[in-house]
Structures are given as C-alpha cells and as structure tokens.
Amino acid sequence: MSSFRFHFDNSYSRLPSRFYTKLEPTPVPNPGPVRVNSGLADLLGIDADWLASEEGTQVLAGNRVPEGSEPIATVYAGHQFGGWSPQLGDGRAILLGEVIGRDQLRYDIQLKGSGRTPYSRGGDGKAPLGPVLREYIVSEAMAAFGVPTSRSLAAVTTGEHVFRPPEALPGAVLTRVAQSHIRIGTFQYFYSLQDVAALQILTDHVINRHYPAAALSDNPARAMLDGVVAAQASLVAQWQLLGFIHGVMNTDNMLLSGETIDYGPCAFMDAFHPDRVFSSIDHQGRYAYSNQPSIAHWNLANLAQSLVPVLDSDRERATTQAQEAIDVFPDLFQSAYRRGMARKLGLTELEAEDDSLATEFLGLMTREQSDFTLAFRRLAELAKPASAQGIAELFEFSEAYAGWLQRWSQRVEQDKQSADERQVSMFSANPAFIPRNHLVEAAISNAIEEDFSSFNQLLDLLEASRDYDPGLREIARPPRADEIVAQTFCGT
C-alpha cells in the first residue's frame, strides 16, 4: 500500500532554516488506533479508512514519515504567565507538512507527543493519553460550536508509558490540524534577536497565508496587524460567551490565524463565577475567565511591539502605528461580545439600555451559583413557552430571578423577531451540551483502562451538537458535588 496519502505543499519549510529544525518523529514501540476524524479527513482530502489502517496508524504514531512530508520543529519565544522566555519552540510536536483542503485553505498537519526536539528543554517530548483525549474532545466541541480552533484529525496510543510524577501513564500521539502554527511568540523570537529580515519574511508569509487582502494595502504589515487584532477580539468574545477558560493564554499559545490552540488546562465553567480559574499552574489567577480579554489585549501589544521594525522605517511612526492598531481591541471585543450576548438573550441587537439586563443576569448567576450553560439554555426554552419543558428537569430559575425574567420577557416581546426565530437563534447560541470537566475526566479514566467507549460516545454527541433529549440528561447535567473537577492540568 502506498504511503502517498497526503498531498503536501510545505510552505513553512521553504522559509530560511533559522525558522525551524529538520527532524523526524521518534518511533514508538506498539502504536494502536484510538479514533480518526472522518469528517476532517474528508475536508483535507485524506482517506479516513487508510488513516485507521495499520499503515496509517504507523504514520500517525510517527513511525513512518509519509511521502512528501518535510518534518520540522518550529522555533518561537513567548511570555509565559508574564515571564519572558527567549526561546521555546515545538518541544513535543513535529510538523509533518501542509495540505490544501477541499475548501482551498491551507492546513498544517502536526504530530503532538512525537518525541524530543531541540526545543524540549529537558522534557521527553511525549504526551500522556489523558491530555491527548482532552484536546481531541474540547477542540472538536469548539469546532462544532463554530469557534475558530485547531482540530484533531486522529489519536493513537504508543504502546509505551510516559512518566509524569507521581505515576506512569499510557502514551499517545495527537494529530493536530490548524491553518498554521505561527504564534505571537514566533514574531517575538525574531524581534528579540533584532532579526528584521526574518520579521519581514514572516510577515510576508502570514499575509500571504492568512490575510491576503493586506498585501493590497499601503502598509501591508499594519493591515495584517489590524486583521490579527480583529480576529483575536472575535475569538475571545466567543470564549466568554461559552464560559470557556483557556487556562494558558501565553503569547506562544496565540495563533496569528485567530484559531484557539493548546488545550492544556482548559475548562468550561459549570457554576458561573467571573473569577473562575481551573489551571493547576495558574496560582495567581492571571488567566481567570474575567481576565481573558485584557490578557489577549496584552498579548497583542507584544505582537505589535515585535512588528515595529517592519511597520515603518521611522521608529516613531512605526510605534504610533502599533499603538493605534492595538488601541481598537477593547471596542472590537465589546462589539463582538455584545452581538453574541444579544443572540444568547434572544435579541436582534443589544441596545444601550440592555447592558444592565445582561449584567444583572450574570450577577444573578454568580450569586445563585447557577450553571452557566444550563441557565442560558433554559432561557432559550422560555423564549417560546409552548416548548418550555426541555431541561427544566436539570435546571430551573430560582425565585431570585423572577423580577429579571419579567423584565427580559417584556424586552424580547419588543424585539422584531418572531418567537420561533428567536428560539432557533437562541438554541444555536446556547448549546445544551458542553464537554463538562467531569465527563472528560471520566472518559480519560476509562480510556487509561483501555475502555474508549465513553470517549467515543461523548465525542459523537458533541460533534453532532444535538438538541436536548431527556435520554441524554447524564451528558447535559452539571456535576454532583463528588464529581466537581476543581483543577485541570497541563500535559507537559
């Protein structure tokens, strides 16, 4: 069987050698298939059945390099929890190459957990099974929700154990797909070296790949920066509207493509609180839910600073350009957030007088410790009273909400949408099912015991983004007290 199964066109490996290190994945002893994402494989023009075959599994595990691949580990830097790291890079990932999807977009194919690289900083470059499954579940759920994200093409076991104190865990490799893996930290790396030629090469590459209209601008670098700022403002607004907490919003974890990446200690909130933190390594709450917009703004300021040498030959003018670009982030974020919140509340748009409606609802949820997802979903059901049962068995508004619900009912009746239109829109904006932490942890625990059924069932449900069904109440319900997951962990 031929291994010519990926139609590679590797633009990043055609950049100068200082952008990456060429090396092959580290072979593993006994790889086994876990899951192949057939829909994504089809988008990429790859035979899903072949991916699930013995030969495909060998490729996905890193034991065989497919024809046309030019495997590399890329270099970058970054601010991690605010502290500067002058050189990071792909410490446990190998970029096999790039393919052009059926949608005519370019996609990276990367193996994550594929062994030590020059950027591993003493690590083994491996990935335990748990973090691989967590990323697969959450990234595909985000894709189903319509959030720009890296994707999971496949997961395989490696037949070896990875030591993460205090235990040895089954190893795995995730095949991750993104429109690119170019990070804010990639620009920071070359800026820190004052390698202006590399910054220009990288800027031109990103423009060509992600922001082609910027090439027609009088200042392409500025137009690209504007595009990145707008994309990140929209992305973080979508996170906030779903109650998603990234957990490690370091500058090396933000892509120029505007996609969510690096699902380490991430989590969706159950009971709402604006200061919620899950990451076991975020001791100061730097990346708490309520801080995510300001952290994105801060990260973008670092990108803007890194672009100063290519924004204008005059440093003062370039600095002004950089400042102007990032100054619009708060307004862009608020605009995207308000549009999304309007949909969640069943309104065509959020008028100025509606701000208190949204703020008070979130305040009530905080005080009542209401489940974020179910509160909004229940509201969507009440938008059309004839269909008001639904999740009432799982969540119902307490008496504390009575006055607010009356105000909301009066407000939506003034909106130009019909009740049917309103509910359809609200259901779309307010999913009934999310990858709840206790479900993800249960799926991982079972998988470690070689039972992947709950992992597959959860993924099947989330990918389908189904309407609520009482038969699926165990997937929709919030955790019981003994199931609450207070902390999530990075997979390094």
C-alpha positions as semicolon CSV with decimal commas, in nm:
position;residue;x (nm);y (nm);z (nm)
1;M;0,000;0,000;0,000
2;S;0,149;0,335;-0,100
3;S;0,216;0,592;0,173
4;F;0,145;0,876;-0,070
5;R;-0,171;0,970;0,113
6;F;-0,109;1,334;0,199
7;H;-0,080;1,582;-0,086
8;F;0,176;1,804;0,084
9;D;0,271;2,156;-0,020
10;N;0,506;2,271;0,255
11;S;0,540;2,649;0,250
12;Y;0,683;2,694;0,601
13;S;0,970;2,454;0,541
14;R;1,064;2,668;0,240
15;L;1,142;2,956;0,474
16;P;1,505;3,002;0,588
17;S;1,646;2,732;0,813
18;R;1,657;2,959;1,120
19;F;1,278;2,926;1,144
20;Y;1,287;2,555;1,235
21;T;1,490;2,240;1,284
22;K;1,451;1,948;1,047
23;L;1,399;1,618;1,227
24;E;1,175;1,314;1,218
25;P;0,934;1,197;1,486
26;T;1,062;0,948;1,742
27;P;0,933;0,595;1,667
28;V;0,717;0,424;1,930
29;P;0,704;0,052;2,011
30;N;0,347;-0,057;1,953
31;P;0,102;0,203;1,818
32;G;-0,270;0,139;1,819
33;P;-0,560;0,340;1,674
34;V;-0,796;0,529;1,904
35;R;-1,007;0,744;1,674
36;V;-0,995;0,901;1,327
37;N;-1,191;1,216;1,248
38;S;-1,356;1,110;0,922
39;G;-1,521;1,446;0,852
40;L;-1,196;1,637;0,892
41;A;-1,007;1,379;0,689
42;D;-1,253;1,429;0,406
43;L;-1,206;1,808;0,423
44;L;-0,830;1,755;0,394
45;G;-0,863;1,511;0,105
46;I;-0,726;1,220;0,311
47;D;-0,869;0,867;0,309
48;A;-1,006;0,811;0,661
49;D;-1,008;0,434;0,616
50;W;-0,638;0,444;0,532
51;L;-0,570;0,659;0,839
52;A;-0,735;0,391;1,053
53;S;-0,536;0,113;0,884
54;E;-0,215;-0,037;1,017
55;E;-0,006;0,172;0,778
56;G;-0,199;0,489;0,863
57;T;-0,155;0,420;1,234
58;Q;0,220;0,389;1,183
59;V;0,224;0,732;1,017
60;L;0,006;0,889;1,286
61;A;0,235;0,749;1,556
62;G;0,546;0,889;1,387
63;N;0,691;0,550;1,296
64;R;0,670;0,617;0,925
65;V;0,717;0,951;0,750
66;P;0,472;0,980;0,459
67;E;0,591;1,069;0,112
68;G;0,609;1,444;0,057
69;S;0,648;1,523;0,427
70;E;0,931;1,751;0,538
71;P;0,911;1,712;0,916
72;I;1,022;2,012;1,121
73;A;1,001;2,152;1,473
74;T;0,950;2,528;1,468
75;V;1,119;2,782;1,695
76;Y;0,948;3,061;1,885
77;A;0,969;3,252;2,212
78;G;0,699;3,387;2,443
79;H;0,574;3,533;2,765
80;Q;0,461;3,250;2,993
81;F;0,248;3,376;3,281
82;G;0,402;3,716;3,212
83;G;0,761;3,594;3,233
84;W;0,980;3,620;2,924
85;S;1,126;3,301;2,774
86;P;1,366;3,392;2,493
87;Q;1,350;3,052;2,324
88;L;1,070;2,799;2,337
89;G;0,963;2,611;2,025
90;D;0,795;2,281;1,943
91;G;0,919;2,077;2,235
92;R;0,695;1,777;2,172
93;A;0,549;1,836;1,827
94;I;0,663;1,774;1,472
95;L;0,503;1,950;1,174
96;L;0,474;1,686;0,902
97;G;0,372;1,937;0,638
98;E;0,083;2,129;0,487
99;V;-0,208;2,029;0,268
100;I;-0,467;2,227;0,074
101;G;-0,816;2,132;0,187
102;R;-1,124;2,093;-0,029
103;D;-1,218;2,443;0,090
104;Q;-0,895;2,570;-0,074
105;L;-0,750;2,667;0,264
106;R;-0,402;2,560;0,373
107;Y;-0,370;2,337;0,680
108;D;-0,078;2,219;0,892
109;I;-0,061;1,851;0,983
110;Q;0,127;1,819;1,314
111;L;0,206;1,525;1,540
112;K;0,184;1,623;1,908
113;G;0,365;1,395;2,152
114;S;0,608;1,275;1,885
115;G;0,931;1,288;2,085
116;R;1,215;1,510;2,196
117;T;1,325;1,806;1,980
118;P;1,598;2,070;2,024
119;Y;1,330;2,280;2,196
120;S;1,221;2,024;2,457
121;R;1,417;2,196;2,737
122;G;1,487;1,871;2,917
123;G;1,143;1,720;2,855
124;D;1,080;1,385;2,693
125;G;0,867;1,526;2,411
126;K;0,597;1,268;2,479
127;A;0,228;1,309;2,556
128;P;0,022;1,109;2,805
129;L;-0,306;0,968;2,678
130;G;-0,521;1,193;2,902
131;P;-0,417;1,533;2,761
132;V;-0,442;1,395;2,406
133;L;-0,801;1,286;2,463
134;R;-0,887;1,612;2,641
135;E;-0,759;1,815;2,346
136;Y;-0,941;1,591;2,097
137;I;-1,272;1,629;2,283
138;V;-1,256;2,001;2,353
139;S;-1,116;2,110;2,017
140;E;-1,381;1,918;1,824
141;A;-1,656;2,051;2,051
142;M;-1,531;2,404;1,983
143;A;-1,538;2,335;1,610
144;A;-1,898;2,214;1,642
145;F;-1,982;2,537;1,829
146;G;-1,841;2,738;1,536
147;V;-1,540;2,870;1,727
148;P;-1,218;2,905;1,523
149;T;-0,992;2,631;1,651
150;S;-0,719;2,383;1,582
151;R;-0,870;2,044;1,508
152;S;-0,796;1,683;1,593
153;L;-0,751;1,452;1,295
154;A;-0,663;1,139;1,491
155;A;-0,534;0,995;1,815
156;V;-0,322;0,683;1,857
157;T;-0,169;0,506;2,154
158;T;0,205;0,438;2,150
159;G;0,240;0,114;2,345
160;E;0,469;0,278;2,598
161;H;0,429;0,465;2,925
162;V;0,510;0,829;2,990
163;F;0,629;0,920;3,337
164;R;0,452;1,220;3,490
165;P;0,513;1,227;3,865
166;P;0,387;1,051;4,061
167;E;0,278;0,796;3,803
168;A;0,348;0,632;3,469
169;L;0,071;0,692;3,217
170;P;-0,012;0,540;2,877
171;G;0,145;0,738;2,594
172;A;-0,035;0,875;2,290
173;V;0,011;1,100;1,987
174;L;-0,244;1,353;1,865
175;T;-0,254;1,455;1,501
176;R;-0,341;1,823;1,519
177;V;-0,460;2,037;1,230
178;A;-0,452;2,417;1,215
179;Q;-0,445;2,677;0,942
180;S;-0,096;2,741;1,072
181;H;0,102;2,714;1,394
182;I;0,256;3,062;1,369
183;R;0,230;3,226;1,708
184;I;0,274;3,571;1,857
185;G;0,581;3,414;2,012
186;T;0,720;3,337;1,666
187;F;0,738;3,710;1,595
188;Q;0,871;3,778;1,945
189;Y;1,157;3,535;1,890
190;F;1,291;3,716;1,586
191;Y;1,221;4,058;1,736
192;S;1,426;3,965;2,043
193;L;1,716;3,879;1,810
194;Q;1,660;4,203;1,614
195;D;1,643;3,987;1,302
196;V;1,449;4,236;1,090
197;A;1,494;4,030;0,774
198;A;1,326;3,732;0,943
199;L;1,043;3,953;1,072
200;Q;0,978;4,074;0,718
201;I;0,987;3,720;0,578
202;L;0,747;3,602;0,849
203;T;0,514;3,899;0,796
204;D;0,501;3,835;0,422
205;H;0,433;3,466;0,486
206;V;0,145;3,537;0,727
207;I;-0,006;3,794;0,490
208;N;0,006;3,551;0,200
209;R;-0,134;3,269;0,409
210;H;-0,395;3,434;0,630
211;Y;-0,455;3,797;0,532
212;P;-0,405;3,819;0,153
213;A;-0,610;4,141;0,127
214;A;-0,344;4,309;0,343
215;A;-0,098;4,278;0,054
216;L;-0,303;4,539;-0,135
217;S;-0,274;4,792;0,149
218;D;-0,037;5,088;0,152
219;N;0,108;4,933;0,468
220;P;0,064;4,554;0,447
221;A;0,221;4,487;0,789
222;R;-0,021;4,728;0,956
223;A;-0,316;4,577;0,769
224;M;-0,205;4,232;0,884
225;L;-0,181;4,352;1,245
226;D;-0,530;4,501;1,218
227;G;-0,656;4,165;1,093
228;V;-0,495;3,973;1,377
229;V;-0,635;4,215;1,638
230;A;-0,985;4,181;1,494
231;A;-0,961;3,801;1,476
232;Q;-0,846;3,770;1,837
233;A;-1,115;4,011;1,961
234;S;-1,380;3,796;1,796
235;L;-1,224;3,472;1,920
236;V;-1,201;3,571;2,287
237;A;-1,556;3,707;2,275
238;Q;-1,670;3,362;2,164
239;W;-1,481;3,202;2,452
240;Q;-1,651;3,433;2,700
241;L;-1,994;3,365;2,555
242;L;-1,949;2,989;2,603
243;G;-1,798;3,010;2,952
244;F;-1,469;2,869;2,820
245;I;-1,146;2,924;3,011
246;H;-0,830;2,864;2,809
247;G;-0,601;2,837;3,111
248;V;-0,265;2,919;2,948
249;M;-0,300;3,234;2,740
250;N;0,075;3,275;2,699
251;T;0,192;3,463;2,390
252;D;0,326;3,137;2,248
253;N;-0,029;2,996;2,267
254;M;-0,197;3,259;2,046
255;L;-0,202;3,197;1,672
256;L;-0,184;3,463;1,403
257;S;-0,460;3,271;1,224
258;G;-0,706;3,358;1,504
259;E;-0,769;2,995;1,600
260;T;-0,784;2,852;1,952
261;I;-0,485;2,632;2,023
262;D;-0,310;2,445;2,303
263;Y;-0,593;2,291;2,500
264;G;-0,393;2,219;2,813
265;P;-0,560;2,300;3,147
266;C;-0,867;2,438;2,973
267;A;-1,222;2,402;3,101
268;F;-1,583;2,505;3,052
269;M;-1,739;2,652;3,363
270;D;-2,020;2,475;3,542
271;A;-2,140;2,717;3,814
272;F;-2,073;3,068;3,689
273;H;-1,824;3,297;3,855
274;P;-1,630;3,567;3,668
275;D;-1,307;3,491;3,856
276;R;-1,316;3,118;3,790
277;V;-0,975;2,952;3,744
278;F;-0,913;2,584;3,673
279;S;-0,548;2,561;3,569
280;S;-0,335;2,396;3,838
281;I;-0,039;2,614;3,740
282;D;-0,226;2,948;3,741
283;H;-0,166;3,023;4,108
284;Q;-0,238;3,397;4,081
285;G;-0,546;3,374;3,859
286;R;-0,374;3,556;3,574
287;Y;-0,581;3,367;3,317
288;A;-0,912;3,366;3,503
289;Y;-1,229;3,385;3,294
290;S;-1,279;3,758;3,352
291;N;-0,916;3,837;3,266
292;Q;-0,912;3,673;2,924
293;P;-1,000;3,985;2,720
294;S;-0,735;4,202;2,891
295;I;-0,474;3,927;2,858
296;A;-0,548;3,897;2,485
297;H;-0,502;4,274;2,459
298;W;-0,169;4,250;2,644
299;N;-0,052;3,966;2,418
300;L;-0,142;4,165;2,108
301;A;0,057;4,461;2,241
302;N;0,359;4,230;2,243
303;L;0,288;4,133;1,885
304;A;0,257;4,497;1,786
305;Q;0,590;4,575;1,953
306;S;0,752;4,289;1,762
307;L;0,622;4,432;1,434
308;V;0,762;4,782;1,490
309;P;1,071;4,717;1,270
310;V;0,850;4,626;0,971
311;L;0,565;4,874;1,023
312;D;0,769;5,177;0,920
313;S;1,135;5,266;0,868
314;D;1,085;5,552;1,112
315;R;1,060;5,403;1,462
316;E;0,840;5,680;1,599
317;R;0,590;5,645;1,316
318;A;0,603;5,266;1,350
319;T;0,535;5,285;1,723
320;T;0,238;5,512;1,658
321;Q;0,105;5,263;1,403
322;A;0,144;4,977;1,651
323;Q;-0,033;5,169;1,927
324;E;-0,321;5,268;1,702
325;A;-0,371;4,906;1,597
326;I;-0,396;4,766;1,947
327;D;-0,597;5,056;2,088
328;V;-0,906;4,939;1,898
329;F;-0,905;4,593;2,061
330;P;-1,137;4,681;2,353
331;D;-1,402;4,826;2,121
332;L;-1,373;4,532;1,880
333;F;-1,404;4,285;2,165
334;Q;-1,703;4,465;2,317
335;S;-1,874;4,483;1,980
336;A;-1,828;4,109;1,917
337;Y;-1,929;4,023;2,273
338;R;-2,241;4,240;2,259
339;R;-2,351;4,083;1,929
340;G;-2,308;3,738;2,080
341;M;-2,480;3,829;2,406
342;A;-2,773;3,969;2,211
343;R;-2,818;3,629;2,044
344;K;-2,786;3,448;2,376
345;L;-3,059;3,669;2,524
346;G;-3,285;3,640;2,219
347;L;-3,240;3,997;2,094
348;T;-3,166;4,121;1,745
349;E;-2,911;4,355;1,896
350;L;-2,809;4,473;2,239
351;E;-2,924;4,832;2,284
352;A;-2,750;5,059;2,537
353;E;-3,036;5,014;2,780
354;D;-2,995;4,636;2,754
355;D;-2,649;4,641;2,912
356;S;-2,798;4,624;3,260
357;L;-3,015;4,329;3,151
358;A;-2,708;4,127;3,058
359;T;-2,504;4,243;3,358
360;E;-2,779;4,163;3,605
361;F;-2,832;3,817;3,458
362;L;-2,463;3,733;3,505
363;G;-2,476;3,882;3,854
364;L;-2,771;3,663;3,945
365;M;-2,593;3,358;3,811
366;T;-2,291;3,441;4,027
367;R;-2,495;3,489;4,344
368;E;-2,715;3,185;4,281
369;Q;-2,419;2,972;4,166
370;S;-2,619;2,883;3,859
371;D;-2,481;2,664;3,586
372;F;-2,368;2,892;3,302
373;T;-2,464;2,662;3,016
374;L;-2,798;2,545;3,156
375;A;-2,910;2,893;3,264
376;F;-2,875;3,027;2,912
377;R;-3,023;2,711;2,760
378;R;-3,324;2,730;2,992
379;L;-3,371;3,092;2,889
380;A;-3,377;2,979;2,525
381;E;-3,653;2,732;2,609
382;L;-3,858;3,004;2,777
383;A;-3,835;3,215;2,461
384;K;-4,120;3,004;2,326
385;P;-4,333;2,891;2,622
386;A;-4,512;2,616;2,432
387;S;-4,183;2,424;2,427
388;A;-4,079;2,519;2,778
389;Q;-4,010;2,174;2,932
390;G;-3,670;2,063;2,798
391;I;-3,401;2,092;3,062
392;A;-3,638;2,200;3,339
393;E;-3,565;1,863;3,499
394;L;-3,198;1,968;3,524
395;F;-3,226;2,341;3,585
396;E;-3,495;2,588;3,670
397;F;-3,463;2,953;3,767
398;S;-3,500;3,024;4,136
399;E;-3,733;3,286;4,277
400;A;-3,439;3,528;4,280
401;Y;-3,470;3,552;3,901
402;A;-3,841;3,640;3,898
403;G;-3,805;4,017;3,854
404;W;-3,532;3,980;3,595
405;L;-3,729;3,724;3,393
406;Q;-4,025;3,961;3,382
407;R;-3,805;4,242;3,250
408;W;-3,650;4,007;2,995
409;S;-3,991;3,883;2,874
410;Q;-4,109;4,239;2,822
411;R;-3,790;4,326;2,635
412;V;-3,794;4,030;2,394
413;E;-4,159;4,096;2,311
414;Q;-4,049;4,435;2,177
415;D;-3,789;4,272;1,950
416;K;-3,871;4,232;1,583
417;Q;-3,805;3,856;1,575
418;S;-4,089;3,608;1,596
419;A;-4,089;3,365;1,889
420;D;-3,985;3,083;1,654
421;E;-3,697;3,282;1,506
422;R;-3,586;3,392;1,850
423;Q;-3,576;3,042;1,989
424;V;-3,391;2,896;1,691
425;S;-3,129;3,169;1,724
426;M;-3,101;3,121;2,099
427;F;-3,067;2,744;2,072
428;S;-2,784;2,797;1,826
429;A;-2,608;3,037;2,064
430;N;-2,677;2,835;2,380
431;P;-2,579;2,469;2,347
432;A;-2,733;2,210;2,574
433;F;-2,417;2,000;2,583
434;I;-2,060;2,105;2,653
435;P;-1,750;1,895;2,732
436;R;-1,801;1,913;3,106
437;N;-1,490;1,857;3,311
438;H;-1,623;1,556;3,500
439;L;-1,729;1,389;3,174
440;V;-1,391;1,448;3,015
441;E;-1,212;1,315;3,323
442;A;-1,436;1,009;3,332
443;A;-1,368;0,941;2,964
444;I;-0,994;0,971;3,027
445;S;-1,003;0,745;3,333
446;N;-1,188;0,477;3,137
447;A;-0,950;0,511;2,842
448;I;-0,649;0,458;3,067
449;E;-0,812;0,124;3,149
450;E;-0,839;0,064;2,771
451;D;-1,212;0,140;2,755
452;F;-1,266;0,412;2,495
453;S;-1,645;0,380;2,477
454;S;-1,726;0,688;2,689
455;F;-1,466;0,893;2,498
456;N;-1,626;0,799;2,167
457;Q;-1,981;0,848;2,292
458;L;-1,902;1,194;2,428
459;L;-1,731;1,296;2,106
460;D;-2,014;1,165;1,890
461;L;-2,263;1,369;2,090
462;L;-2,060;1,691;2,095
463;E;-1,968;1,676;1,727
464;A;-2,335;1,639;1,636
465;S;-2,429;1,940;1,853
466;R;-2,770;1,785;1,918
467;D;-3,086;1,932;2,063
468;Y;-3,164;1,833;2,418
469;D;-3,308;1,487;2,466
470;P;-3,410;1,360;2,812
471;G;-3,234;1,037;2,728
472;L;-2,909;1,232;2,730
473;R;-2,962;1,402;3,065
474;E;-2,647;1,241;3,207
475;I;-2,441;1,430;2,949
476;A;-2,623;1,760;2,999
477;R;-2,647;1,772;3,377
478;P;-2,397;1,962;3,593
479;P;-2,165;1,761;3,815
480;R;-2,275;1,635;4,152
481;A;-2,072;1,758;4,449
482;D;-1,850;1,449;4,441
483;E;-1,788;1,491;4,065
484;I;-1,675;1,854;4,062
485;V;-1,336;1,898;3,895
486;A;-1,169;2,195;4,066
487;Q;-0,839;2,180;3,877
488;T;-0,723;2,084;3,530
489;F;-0,367;2,006;3,434
490;C;-0,121;2,074;3,156
491;G;0,003;1,771;2,963
492;T;0,373;1,855;2,955
